C-alpha cells in the first residue's frame, strides 16, 4: 500500500488521538498517554509518531480548540442575529475554557504561556467581530471592546473545577446581559 493510500488513515488516527485527549482533559487534569491511546483505539507507537510527548499532544488540543473558537464567530453570525450569535459563541468559550484549564494544569508554565500568548489575539479578534455586529445592529453597548470583555471572561478561570459546571454558564449569562444595550429590546431565547 502506498503512503498516499495510508494518509487518510493517518489523519484519522491523529484526529482520534486529539479527540481522545480532549475528552480526557474534560474529565480530569491528569492525562496519561497510554489511556489516550486506548481511548483513540491506536497503539502507543501510533500515538508517539503523531505526538512525541504529552506536551505536544496537549498543545495540539489547545490549538484546535482555539481555531474552532475563532472560526465559529463568522459562521454563527451567518446563522443568527448578533446577540444570539454572541450567546452561542460564549457557550463555546465555556467549553474551550474547561479544556484550557486542563491543558494549562498539565503543562509546564513556559509551554502554556507560549500557547496562551499565541491564541490571545485571534480570540480577541473573533470576539470583536461579534461585538461589532451587535453594535451595528443596535443590540449591544458601544462602550465596550473585546479586550475588556475578555478580561471579564478571564475571571471565570478562577472557578475551581468542582464549581465549573454549576457556575460558569450562569456567570457568562451575566456578562452577556451586561453587554446588551439597556434601551434595546430583549428577545427571549428559551434559555
VOTORMAR-899328 format. One record per residue: residue in one letter; x, y, z negated of N, C-alpha, C in turn; chain. Coordinates in Angstrom, 1 decimal. Each point is the difference from the previous one (the first is absolute). Layout:
BEGIN
 resn    n.x    n.y    n.z   ca.x   ca.y   ca.z    c.x    c.y    c.z chain
    A      X      Y      Z      X      Y      Z      X      Y      Z     A
...
end
This chain:
BEGIN
 resn    n.x    n.y    n.z   ca.x   ca.y   ca.z    c.x    c.y    c.z chain
    X    0.9   -1.2    0.0   -0.9    1.2    0.0    0.9    1.2    0.0     A
    X   -0.3    1.0    0.9    0.8    1.2    0.1   -0.2    0.9   -1.2     A
    X    0.9    0.9   -0.2   -0.1    1.0   -1.1   -1.3    0.9    0.2     A
    X   -0.3    0.3    1.2   -1.1    0.9    0.2   -1.3   -0.8   -0.3     A
    X   -0.1   -1.3    0.2   -1.2   -0.7   -0.3   -0.2   -0.1   -1.6     A
    X    1.1    0.0   -0.7   -0.1    0.0   -1.5   -0.2    1.3   -0.6     A
    X    0.2    1.1    0.7   -0.1    1.3   -0.6   -1.4    0.3   -0.6     A
    X   -1.1   -0.4    0.6   -1.3    0.3   -0.7    0.0   -0.8   -1.3     A
    X    0.5   -1.2   -0.1    0.0   -0.7   -1.3    0.9    0.7   -1.0     A
    X    1.1    0.5    0.4    0.9    0.8   -0.9   -0.7    1.2   -0.5     A
    X   -0.7    0.7    0.9   -0.7    1.2   -0.4   -1.1   -0.3   -1.0     A
    X   -0.7   -1.1    0.3   -1.1   -0.4   -0.9    0.6   -0.4   -1.4     A
    X    1.1   -0.7    0.0    0.7   -0.4   -1.3    0.3    1.3   -0.8     A
    X    0.6    0.9    0.7    0.4    1.3   -0.7   -1.2    0.7   -0.6     A
    X   -1.1    0.0    0.8   -1.2    0.7   -0.5   -0.6   -0.8   -1.1     A
    X    0.0   -1.3    0.0   -0.5   -0.8   -1.1    0.8    0.2   -1.3     A
    X    1.3    0.1    0.2    0.9    0.2   -1.1   -0.3    1.4   -0.7     A
    X   -0.1    1.0    0.8   -0.3    1.3   -0.5   -1.4    0.1   -0.7     A
    X   -1.0   -0.7    0.6   -1.3    0.0   -0.6    0.0   -0.8   -1.3     A
    X    0.7   -1.1    0.0    0.1   -0.8   -1.3    0.7    0.8   -1.1     A
    X    1.0    0.8    0.4    0.7    0.8   -1.0   -0.9    1.1   -0.5     A
    X   -0.8    0.6    0.9   -0.9    1.1   -0.4   -1.0   -0.6   -1.0     A
    X   -0.6   -1.2    0.3   -1.0   -0.6   -0.9    0.7   -0.3   -1.3     A
    X    1.2   -0.5    0.0    0.7   -0.2   -1.3    0.2    1.2   -0.8     A
    X    0.3    1.1    0.7    0.2    1.3   -0.7   -1.3    0.5   -0.6     A
    X   -1.1   -0.2    0.7   -1.3    0.4   -0.5   -0.3   -0.7   -1.3     A
    X    0.5   -1.2   -0.2   -0.3   -0.8   -1.2    1.0    0.3   -1.2     A
    X    1.3    0.3    0.4    1.0    0.1   -1.1    1.2    0.7    0.6     A
    X    0.7    0.6   -1.0    1.3    0.6    0.4    1.1   -1.0    0.2     A
    X   -0.2   -1.2   -0.5    1.0   -1.1    0.1   -0.2   -0.7    1.3     A
    X    0.9    0.2    0.9   -0.1   -0.6    1.4    1.1   -0.9    0.2     A
    X   -0.3   -1.3    0.2    1.0   -1.0    0.2    0.0   -0.5    1.4     A
    X    1.1    0.0    0.7    0.1   -0.3    1.4   -0.5   -1.4    0.3     A
    X    0.3   -1.0   -0.9   -0.5   -1.4    0.3   -1.5    0.0    0.0     A
    X   -0.7    0.7   -0.9   -1.4    0.1    0.0   -0.6    0.7    1.3     A
    X    0.7    1.0    0.4   -0.4    0.7    1.2    0.1   -0.9    1.2     A
    X    1.1   -0.8    0.1    0.1   -0.9    1.1   -1.1   -1.0    0.0     A
    X   -0.3   -0.5   -1.1   -1.2   -1.0   -0.1   -1.3    0.6    0.4     A
    X   -0.2    1.2   -0.5   -1.3    0.7    0.4   -0.1    0.3    1.5     A
    X    1.2    0.3    0.6    0.0    0.3    1.4    0.0   -1.3    0.9     A
    X    0.3   -1.1   -0.7    0.0   -1.3    0.8    1.3   -0.1    0.8     A
    X    1.1    0.5   -0.5    1.3   -0.1    0.7    1.0   -0.5   -1.0     A
    X    1.1   -0.5    0.6    1.1   -0.4   -0.8    0.9    1.1   -0.5     A
    X    0.8   -0.3   -0.9    1.0    1.0   -0.5    0.9    0.5    1.1     A
    X    0.4   -0.8    0.9    0.9    0.4    1.1   -0.7    1.1    0.9     A
    X   -1.3   -0.3    0.3   -0.7    1.0    0.8   -0.1    1.3   -0.8     A
    X   -0.3    0.0   -1.3   -0.1    1.2   -0.7    1.3    0.7    0.0     A
    X    1.1   -0.6   -0.2    1.3    0.6   -0.1    0.5    0.5    1.4     A
    X   -0.5   -0.7    1.0    0.4    0.5    1.4   -0.7    1.4    0.3     A
    X   -1.2    0.1   -0.6   -0.7    1.3    0.2    0.4    1.0   -1.0     A
    X    0.2   -0.4   -1.2    0.4    1.0   -1.1    1.1   -0.6   -0.8     A
    X    1.2    0.6    0.1    1.2   -0.6   -0.6   -0.1    0.0   -1.5     A
    X   -0.8    0.9   -0.6   -0.2    0.1   -1.5   -1.3    0.5   -0.3     A
    X   -0.3    0.0   -1.3   -1.3    0.5   -0.5   -0.2    1.4    0.3     A
    X    1.0    0.8   -0.1   -0.1    1.5    0.2   -0.5    0.3    1.4     A
    X    0.6   -0.8    1.0   -0.3    0.2    1.4   -1.5   -0.3    0.2     A
    X   -0.5   -1.1   -0.6   -1.4   -0.3    0.2   -0.9    1.0   -0.7     A
    X    0.3    0.4   -1.2   -0.9    1.0   -0.6    0.0    1.3    0.7     A
    X    1.2    0.4    0.5    0.0    1.3    0.8   -0.8   -0.1    1.2     A
    X   -0.1   -1.2    0.7   -0.8   -0.2    1.1   -1.5    0.1   -0.3     A
    X   -0.4   -0.6   -1.1   -1.4    0.1   -0.5   -0.3    1.5   -0.2     A
    X    0.8    0.7   -0.7   -0.2    1.5   -0.2   -0.1    0.7    1.3     A
    X    0.9   -0.2    0.9    0.0    0.7    1.3   -1.2   -0.2    0.8     A
    X   -0.5   -1.3    0.0   -1.2   -0.3    0.7   -1.2    0.7   -0.6     A
    X   -0.1    0.0   -1.3   -1.1    0.7   -0.7    0.0    1.5    0.4     A
    X    1.1    0.6    0.0    0.1    1.4    0.3   -0.4    0.2    1.4     A
    X    0.4   -0.8    0.9   -0.3    0.1    1.5   -1.5   -0.1    0.1     A
    X   -0.6   -1.0   -0.6   -1.5   -0.2    0.1   -0.7    1.2   -0.6     A
    X    0.4    0.5   -1.1   -0.6    1.2   -0.6    0.1    1.2    0.9     A
    X    1.1    0.2    0.6    0.2    1.2    0.9   -0.8   -0.2    1.2     A
    X   -0.1   -1.1    0.7   -0.7   -0.2    1.2   -1.5    0.0   -0.3     A
    X   -0.4   -0.3   -1.2   -1.5    0.0   -0.3   -0.6    1.4    0.1     A
    X    0.7    1.0   -0.3   -0.6    1.4   -0.1   -0.7    0.3    1.3     A
    X    0.6    0.1    1.1   -0.7    0.4    1.2   -1.1   -1.1    0.5     A
    X    0.3   -1.2   -0.3   -1.0   -1.0    0.3   -1.3    0.2   -0.8     A
    X    0.1    0.3   -1.3   -1.1    0.3   -0.8   -0.8    1.2    0.4     A
    X    0.8    1.0    0.4   -0.7    1.3    0.5   -0.7   -0.3    1.3     A
    X    0.4   -0.9    0.8   -0.7   -0.3    1.2   -1.3   -0.8   -0.3     A
    X   -0.1   -0.6   -1.2   -1.2   -0.8   -0.3   -1.0    0.8   -1.0     A
    X    0.6    0.9   -0.8   -0.8    0.6   -1.0    0.1    1.5    0.0     A
    X   -0.9    0.7   -0.7    0.1    1.4   -0.2    1.2    0.2   -1.0     A
    X    0.6    1.2   -0.1    1.2    0.1   -0.7    0.0   -0.4   -1.5     A
    X   -1.0    0.4   -0.8    0.0   -0.4   -1.4   -0.1   -1.5   -0.1     A
    X   -0.8   -0.7    0.8   -0.2   -1.4   -0.1    1.4   -0.7    0.5     A
    X    0.6    0.6    1.0    1.3   -0.6    0.4    1.0    0.2   -1.1     A
    X    0.0    1.1   -0.7    0.9    0.2   -1.1   -0.3   -1.0   -1.1     A
    X   -1.3   -0.2   -0.3   -0.3   -1.0   -1.0    0.5   -1.4    0.3     A
    X   -0.2   -0.4    1.2    0.6   -1.3    0.5    1.5   -0.1   -0.1     A
    X    0.6    1.1    0.4    1.5    0.1   -0.1    0.5   -0.1   -1.5     A
    X   -0.7    0.7   -0.8    0.4    0.0   -1.5   -0.2   -1.4   -0.6     A
    X   -1.0   -0.7    0.5   -0.2   -1.4   -0.4    1.2   -0.9    0.4     A
    X    0.5    0.3    1.2    1.2   -0.7    0.4    1.2    0.4   -0.8     A
    X    0.1    1.3   -0.4    1.1    0.5   -0.8    0.0   -0.8   -1.3     A
    X   -1.2   -0.3   -0.6    0.0   -0.8   -1.2    0.6   -1.4    0.2     A
    X   -0.3   -0.6    1.1    0.5   -1.3    0.3    1.5    0.1    0.2     A
    X    0.5    1.0    0.7    1.4    0.3    0.3    0.7    0.2   -1.3     A
    X   -0.6    0.8   -0.9    0.7    0.3   -1.2    0.2   -1.2   -0.9     A
    X   -1.0   -0.9    0.0    0.2   -1.2   -0.8    1.2   -0.8    0.5     A
    X    0.1   -0.2    1.3    1.2   -0.7    0.6    1.2    0.8   -0.3     A
    X    0.0    1.3    0.2    1.2    0.8   -0.2    0.5   -0.2   -1.4     A
    X   -0.9    0.0   -1.0    0.4   -0.2   -1.4    0.8   -1.4   -0.1     A
    X   -0.6   -1.0    0.6    0.7   -1.3    0.0    1.4    0.0    0.6     A
    X    0.1    0.7    1.2    1.2    0.1    0.7    1.1    0.7   -0.9     A
    X   -0.5    1.2   -0.5    1.0    0.8   -0.7    0.4   -0.7   -1.3     A
    X   -0.9   -0.7   -0.6    0.4   -0.8   -1.2    1.0   -1.1    0.3     A
    X    0.0   -0.5    1.2    0.8   -1.2    0.3    1.3    0.4    0.6     A
    X    0.2    1.3    0.4    1.2    0.5    0.7    0.9    0.8   -1.0     A
    X    1.3    0.0    0.4    0.9    0.9   -0.7   -0.3    1.4    0.3     A
    X    0.2    0.9   -1.0   -0.3    1.4    0.2    0.5    0.6    1.3     A
    X    1.2   -0.2    0.4    0.6    0.6    1.2   -0.8   -0.5    1.3     A
    X   -0.4   -1.2    0.0   -0.8   -0.6    1.1   -1.3    0.6    0.1     A
    X   -0.8    0.1   -1.1   -1.3    0.6    0.1    0.0    1.5    0.2     A
    X    1.0    0.7   -0.5    0.0    1.4    0.2    0.2    0.3    1.5     A
    X    0.8   -0.8    0.7    0.2    0.2    1.5   -1.3   -0.3    0.7     A
    X   -0.7   -1.0   -0.4   -1.3   -0.3    0.6   -1.0    1.1   -0.1     A
    X   -0.2    0.4   -1.3   -0.9    1.1   -0.3    0.3    1.3    0.8     A
    X    1.3    0.3    0.0    0.4    1.3    0.7   -0.3   -0.1    1.5     A
    X    0.1   -1.2    0.6   -0.2   -0.2    1.4   -1.5    0.0    0.3     A
    X   -0.9   -0.3   -0.9   -1.4   -0.1    0.2   -0.8    1.2   -0.3     A
    X    0.6    0.9   -0.8   -0.8    1.1   -0.5   -0.5    0.9    1.1     A
    X    0.8    0.5    0.9   -0.4    0.9    1.1   -1.1   -0.6    0.9     A
    X    0.1   -1.3    0.5   -1.0   -0.5    0.8   -1.4   -0.1   -0.7     A
    X    0.0   -0.4   -1.3   -1.2    0.0   -0.8   -0.6    1.4   -0.2     A
    X    0.8    0.9   -0.3   -0.4    1.4   -0.1   -0.6    0.5    1.3     A
    X    0.6   -0.3    1.1   -0.5    0.4    1.3   -1.3   -0.6    0.3     A
    X   -0.2   -1.3   -0.3   -1.3   -0.6    0.2   -1.1    0.6   -0.8     A
    X    0.3    0.3   -1.3   -1.0    0.6   -0.8   -0.3    1.4    0.5     A
    X    1.0    0.7    0.5   -0.2    1.4    0.5   -1.0   -0.1    1.2     A
    X    0.1   -1.0    0.8   -0.9   -0.1    1.1   -1.5   -0.1   -0.5     A
    X   -0.2   -0.9   -1.0   -1.3   -0.1   -0.6   -0.5    1.2   -0.6     A
    X    0.9    0.7   -0.8   -0.4    1.2   -0.7   -0.4    1.1    1.0     A
    X    0.9    0.1    1.1   -0.3    1.1    1.0   -1.3   -0.3    0.7     A
    X   -0.3   -1.2    0.3   -1.3   -0.3    0.6   -1.2    0.4   -0.9     A
    X    0.1   -0.3   -1.3   -1.0    0.4   -0.9   -0.1    1.5   -0.2     A
    X    1.1    0.7    0.0    0.0    1.4   -0.1   -0.7    0.6    1.3     A
    X    0.4   -0.5    1.1   -0.6    0.5    1.3   -1.5   -0.3    0.0     A
    X   -0.5   -1.1   -0.6   -1.4   -0.3    0.0   -0.7    0.8   -1.1     A
    X    0.7    0.6   -0.8   -0.6    0.8   -1.1   -0.4   -0.8   -1.2     A
    X    0.4   -1.3   -0.1   -0.3   -0.8   -1.1    1.0   -0.2   -1.1     A
    X    1.2    0.5    0.3    1.1   -0.1   -1.0    0.5    1.4   -0.3     A
    X    0.5    0.2   -1.2    0.6    1.2   -0.5    1.1    0.4    0.9     A
    X    0.2    1.3    0.2    1.1    0.5    0.8    1.2    0.4   -0.8     A
    X   -0.1   -0.1   -1.3    1.1    0.5   -0.9    0.9   -1.2   -0.5     A
    X   -0.1   -1.1    0.6    0.8   -1.2   -0.4    0.8   -0.4    1.2     A
    X    1.1   -0.7   -0.3    0.8   -0.5    1.1    0.4   -1.5   -0.3     A
    X    0.5   -0.7    1.0    0.3   -1.4   -0.2    1.1   -0.2   -1.1     A
    X    0.9    0.9   -0.1    1.1   -0.2   -1.1   -0.7    0.0   -1.4     A
    X   -0.8    1.0   -0.2   -0.7    0.1   -1.3   -0.9   -1.2   -0.3     A
    X   -0.7   -0.5    1.0   -0.9   -1.1   -0.2    0.8   -1.3   -0.3     A
    X    1.2   -0.1    0.7    0.9   -1.2   -0.3    0.5    0.1   -1.4     A
    X    0.2    1.2   -0.5    0.5    0.1   -1.4   -1.1   -0.5   -0.9     A
    X   -1.2    0.3    0.2   -1.1   -0.4   -0.8   -0.1   -1.6    0.1     A
    X    0.1   -0.5    1.2   -0.1   -1.4    0.2    1.1   -0.8   -0.7     A
    X    1.2    0.7    0.0    1.1   -0.7   -0.7   -0.2   -0.2   -1.5     A
    X   -0.8    0.9   -0.6   -0.3   -0.2   -1.4   -0.7   -1.4   -0.3     A
    X   -0.7   -0.5    1.0   -0.6   -1.3   -0.1    1.0   -1.1   -0.3     A
    X    1.2    0.3    0.5    1.1   -1.0   -0.2    0.3   -0.2   -1.4     A
    X   -0.4    0.8   -0.9    0.2   -0.2   -1.4   -0.9   -1.0   -0.7     A
    X   -1.0   -0.4    0.7   -0.9   -1.0   -0.5    0.7   -1.3   -0.1     A
    X   -0.1   -0.7   -1.1    0.6   -1.3   -0.1   -0.8   -1.0    0.8     A
    X    0.6   -1.1    0.4   -0.6   -1.0    0.8   -1.3   -0.5   -0.5     A
    X   -0.2   -0.2   -1.3   -1.2   -0.5   -0.6   -1.2    1.0    0.2     A
    X    0.3    1.3    0.0   -1.0    1.0    0.2   -0.3    0.3    1.4     A
    X    0.8   -0.4    0.9    0.0    0.4    1.4   -1.4   -0.3    0.7     A
    X   -0.5   -1.2   -0.1   -1.2   -0.3    0.7   -1.2    0.8   -0.5     A
    X   -0.1    0.2   -1.3   -1.1    0.7   -0.6    0.1    1.5    0.2     A
    X    1.2    0.6    0.1    0.1    1.5   -0.1    0.4    0.6    1.3     A
    X    0.8   -0.7    0.9    0.6    0.7    1.1   -1.1    0.6    1.0     A
    X   -1.0   -0.8    0.4   -1.0    0.5    0.9   -0.9    1.1   -0.6     A
    X   -0.4   -0.2   -1.2   -0.8    1.1   -0.6    0.8    1.3    0.0     A
    X    1.3    0.0   -0.4    0.8    1.2   -0.1    0.2    0.5    1.5     A
    X    0.2   -0.8    0.9    0.2    0.4    1.4   -1.3    0.7    0.5     A
    X   -1.2   -0.4   -0.5   -1.2    0.6    0.4   -0.1    1.4   -0.6     A
    X    0.6    0.2   -1.2    0.0    1.3   -0.6    0.9    1.0    0.8     A
    X    1.1   -0.6    0.5    0.9    0.8    0.9   -0.8    0.4    1.3     A
    X   -0.7   -0.9    0.6   -0.8    0.3    1.2   -1.1    1.0   -0.3     A
    X   -0.7   -0.2   -1.1   -1.0    1.0   -0.3    0.6    1.4   -0.2     A
    X    1.2    0.1   -0.6    0.6    1.3   -0.2    0.5    0.6    1.3     A
    X    0.1   -0.8    1.1    0.4    0.5    1.3   -1.1    0.6    0.8     A
    X   -1.2   -0.4   -0.4   -1.2    0.5    0.8   -0.2    1.5   -0.3     A
    X   -0.5    0.6    1.1   -0.4    1.4   -0.2   -1.2    0.1   -0.9     A
    X   -0.1    0.9   -0.9   -1.1    0.1   -0.9   -1.3    0.4    0.7     A
    X    0.1    0.7    1.1   -1.2    0.5    0.7   -0.4   -1.0    1.1     A
    X    0.8   -1.1    0.2   -0.3   -0.9    1.1   -1.0   -1.0   -0.6     A
    X   -0.9   -0.5    0.9   -1.0   -1.0   -0.5    0.7   -1.3   -0.2     A
    X   -0.4   -0.7   -1.1    0.6   -1.3   -0.3   -0.9   -1.1    0.6     A
    X    0.6   -0.8    0.8   -0.7   -1.1    0.7    0.2   -1.3   -0.9     A
    X   -1.0   -0.7   -0.3    0.1   -1.2   -0.8    0.5   -1.1    1.0     A
    X    0.9   -0.8   -0.5    0.6   -1.1    0.8   -0.3   -1.3   -0.6     A
    X   -0.8   -0.1   -1.0   -0.3   -1.3   -0.5    1.0   -0.6   -1.0     A
    X    0.9    0.9   -0.4    1.1   -0.5   -0.9   -0.3    0.5   -1.4     A
end
